Amino acid sequence: MSNKFIIAQEGFKPLAITAGVWFVLKFILSFDLLGNLTLLLFVFMLYIFRNPEREIYGSVNEIISPIDGKVVAIDNKKGKNYIYVDVSLLDTHLLRMPDDGKVSIESQRNGLHLNPNTKKGKLLNRELTLSFENLKLHLLSGVCRFDIIINNIGDIPKGKRFGFFLQGVAKIEVNDNIKIPVKIGDKLLAGESVIAIKQ
């Protein structure tokens, strides 16, 4: 994923389509109200697909957040810690490497776009599980119909962009022997927030 543009490359196509619809409505069909509403949508989409630079923090023992969002729950089951992160449309949606190493796609499921916090959503929504050296990242899509995009797999440096997740729930899974410094209500920033510390 390129660092050169202020807009993520995943936004190029939907932004171009929205700009084209705005031009047709405003200047060809002379639908001022619809044209103005489409222009507002275009501006909002510019915000959604923003591609900010981030200063990558953390020592070699610190694992950083792979995604922006709000911590809504923390759980421990069968020797694993789970951090549940709500990813809204107002967050930055770029996925970043939590640590130096490899990323691979462990499993994926095509599905629906229901509310991810409902039982049906958890069972039927589109889901992707990514595996890293020290954690797994489960991405459950939300109501927005947009693919979970992975641009890079293999060896990737810490903090580098490797994918895009628009909206839904991210579940971060780590072993319980790794310290979790975050708490419920914390706001995570991909590439900056430390979510785990290796012993």
C-alpha positions, 0 to 999 in steps of 0.5 A: 500500500502506497505511503505517497497519497493522502487518500488510501488506494482502496478509496480511489474507485468509490471516490471516482464513482461518487465524483462522476455521479455528482458531475452528472447530477449537478451539471448535466441533469441540473439536480442541485439538491441531489448534486449538493448531497452527493458532494457532501457524501464525496467530502465524507468519503475523503475523510473515511479513506484518509491515509495518514502517516504515523510515527511507529512507536514501541520497543522490540518487546512491544506489540502495536495495534494493527487497527484503529478503534475503541476497546469494547471488551477484554476476555480470557479463554483457554489460555488466550487473551482477547481484545475486542475493538469496535471499528467505526466509519470515523476511524482510520481503516488501514491495517498495520503490522503489529510486529516485525515478521510474517502475516498470513491468511489463516481462514476466511468466510464470505458472508453477509453484512449484518450488525456484527454485535448480533448473534446472526452477524457473528455467525453469518457475516464476512470474516477473515482471520490473519495470523502473525508471530505473536497474535491472531487478528479476527476481522468481522465485517459490519453493515457497510458492504466493503471487502476486507482487503489484504494487499501484502502477505509474508515478511513485513516490517512493524507498522507498515500498511498491509490491508484495509478494513472499513467497519466492524469488529476486530478481535485480537488474540494473544497468549495469556503469558503476554502482558496486555496494557490496554483497558476497556474504553481505550482508543487504539491507533494503528501503528502507535498504541501498544496493545501487548508486551512480550515477556 
